[in-house]
Amino acid sequence: MLILGIESSCDETGVALYDADKGQLLTHALHTQIPIHAEYGGVVPELASRDHVKRVIPLVRKVLADAHYTLHDLSAVAYTAGPGLIGALLVGAMSARALAYALNIPAVPVHHMEGHLLAPMLEDNPPQFPFVALLVSGGHTMLIKVERPGQYEILGESVDDAAGEAFDKTAKLLDLPYPGGPKLEELAHGGDSAAYHFPRPMIDRPNCDFSFAGLKTAVLNAVHQSSDLEHDKANIAHCFQDAVAETLVAKCKRALDECHMNRLVVAGGVSANSALRDSLTALMKKRHGSVFFARREFCTDNGAMIALAGALRFKAGSGESAAVGGVTVHPRWPLSDLSPL
């Protein structure tokens, strides 16, 4: 049972092939649009959509050829139906449904954040259910109680900027090239943790919600008040990164305590950050618990996570005829709207 997965929610086109019978990722390919958007310092939706149009089908051909299969070997085509940029989502959805229609096989819409949440299951040591999940990316920061695939209880989420958004905005304040997150982490290696003390937002509040807008403002003030910004950039980056990591650790601890669990899954683009990984690993070691991350290439958007999530939903009976109805995508789509498998 072969599932083709197509991801096109933002600025990366990802395609993957997953064997649902063996529970094995066969092959995947990714095209990043970083060079296109770097000139503008951020994603330009129209350019993103146009580039997806050029990339989807060649990547489909590539993954099939790499795995020595043809289109006619596919059992279903999974695609990201949301959340994301509406134009980018439509490219992937229309491509997937056209393929499914031509092959007379089901099309399986996948929630982008469910893909991220399940991405650690692609590893050799996948997490067992139930667990607490921290989803931390450019658009989302949330803690979720996961009983089983599709059964998600939101414990807390960002009330303003997501952690990844705070990374990107801080990187811009420090005049770092796009994409800012990895560049900020690199710069932070040379910084002094005692140079600044930025706030750890909302850690004193008895909930699992997040807020990073105030931290961003504190960084802005530090930049404006610095008498030697070039010298201070590494210090600001380091202290900002520490503040984010400590905030996320504190909220994860609270969520684990509330759920009486000791298994943590961390996913999303920011989960590739080494300081955050080290901090959460130390937390779970101290608790004698377990923490699970996706490999770094599967932290950011990719087709493998969509193929996996689509395979799980297809095996559970999800999927629809591509000949019925129009193409529907969801730029906004609460994770809690999903049905349990």
PyMOL commands that set and color helices and strands:
alter all, ss='L'
color gray80, all
select helices_A, chain A and resi 34-38+45-67+71-73+86-103+112-122+163-173+180-188+213-225+229-259+269-272+274-286+296-298+303-315+335-337
alter helices_A, ss='H'
color red, helices_A
select strands_A, chain A and resi 2-7+12-19+24-32+74-82+106-111+131-136+141-148+151-157+263-267+290-293+320-321
alter strands_A, ss='S'
color yellow, strands_A
deselect
rebuild
show_as cartoon
